[in-house]
Amino acid sequence: MAAMDLFGRRWALRILWELRAGPLGARALLARCEGLSSSVLYQRLRELASSGIIAPSADGYKLTRLGTALRDALRPLDEWATAWAQEQEHSDQEPTET
């Protein structure tokens, strides 16, 4: 349940998503996460780092071994979300019956 508490916090999963391809600095994360305040970013970074999911690096922050395993575990959810979004887009384009 502790993992759900951590990942349920606003911006936590988005930060992990942005780190999926490699390390990013705080400025890059703020630029990619429109609406995220710097205070919340640094709070989430501390929480994710203390949980062993990310770590500071020379290039900013990166996924740890545990973070990479989490990224891989979330891939099916990403695939589902992509299919769902496509279905939603398709259903919005269908004419409605009157």
C-alpha positions, 0 to 999 in steps of 0.5 A, spaced: 500 500 500 505 504 501 507 504 493 500 506 491 500 512 496 507 514 493 504 513 486 498 516 487 501 523 489 500 528 484 505 528 479 509 522 481 508 518 475 508 523 471 515 525 473 517 517 473 514 517 465 519 523 463 525 520 466 523 513 462 528 515 457 534 517 461 536 522 466 533 529 466 535 535 470 529 539 474 529 545 469 527 540 464 522 536 468 519 543 470 518 544 462 515 538 461 510 538 466 506 544 465 503 546 471 508 543 476 511 548 481 518 547 483 516 546 490 512 540 489 517 537 484 523 537 489 518 534 494 516 529 489 524 528 487 525 527 495 520 522 496 522 518 489 529 518 491 528 516 498 524 510 496 530 508 491 526 509 485 530 515 482 537 517 484 541 524 483 546 523 477 551 528 473 545 529 468 540 531 473 535 525 476 535 518 473 531 511 474 535 506 479 534 499 478 528 499 481 525 505 477 527 501 471 523 495 473 517 499 475 517 503 468 517 496 465 512 494 469 508 500 467 508 498 460 502 494 459 498 500 462 501 505 457 499 500 452 492 500 455 492 507 455 494 508 448 488 504 446 483 507 450 485 514 448 484 511 440 478 508 442 475 515 445 478 519 439 474 514 434 468 514 438 468 522 438 468 522 431 462 517 430 456 520 428 450 520 434 443 517 432 438 522 433 
